[in-house]
């Protein structure tokens, strides 16, 4: 997440809607500022913004890069 990123600004409302629709025992949505936590961004191989990394049981199971709500929603549904 980068508050200055235009693609993130486009995706933020959709991500917030998806997050509010998830039950806490199903999943949790976390946003991480790559400006503040650049080491974590490198660890997660964030090379473009926005990048969504789905983590399940401490492993990255999916990655969605860019402004594609349908891909993000499909990945979340697949891994719940």
N, C-alpha and C positions, 0 to 999 in steps of 0.2 A: 504494500500500500504506500502510495505517495500522494499526499493531499494536493500537490501541484499537478499531478498527472491527469490530463484530459480524459484518457481512456478510463482511469479509475473513477473519475467524476461521473462518467456515463454508467459505469457498472454498480456504483455504490448503492443506489436505490434498489436495484434488483437483488443485490446480495443481502441487503437489510431485510427485504421481503422474504427471501428464502430462509434466512436465519430465524425470523420470527415464526415461520411455519414449521420449524423443526422442534421436536421434543428434546428436552435437555439430555435424556438418556440415549437418544439416537445420534446426536452430533452436536458439536459446538463450533461456532464460527469465530475465528480469531483473525484480526488484522494486525499485520506487523509492518511497521515503518522501516523500509529498507534504508532510509536516510539515517535513522537512529540505530538500527541493528543490522548494519551492513555485513557483518560476519555471518549472521544467520541467513541473510539473503544469499551469500556465497555458498554456504553449506547446503541450502535448498536449491542451488543452481538457478536462481532467479536472474534471467538475462534480459527480460522485457517486462513491461508493466502494462496491465496488471497480470500477475501470475498467481494462479490459485493452485495450491497443493493440498490434496486430500490425504490425510494421515489416518491410518487405521492400525490399531495395535502397535503404535510407535514406528510404523513404516509408511513411507509415501507410496500410496497405491494408485494415484492418478494426478495428472497435471493438466491444467487448462490455461493456455496463454492467450491473452487478448480479450477483446470485447465480444464474447460469444455466449450469450445467456443460455441458449439451448444446449451447447456443449457442457457448460457448467452444471446445469440442471440434470442432464443425463448422467454425468459422472457421479453426482451426489446420489441420485436414485439408484444407480448401479451398485454403489458401495455401501449403502445403508443396510 
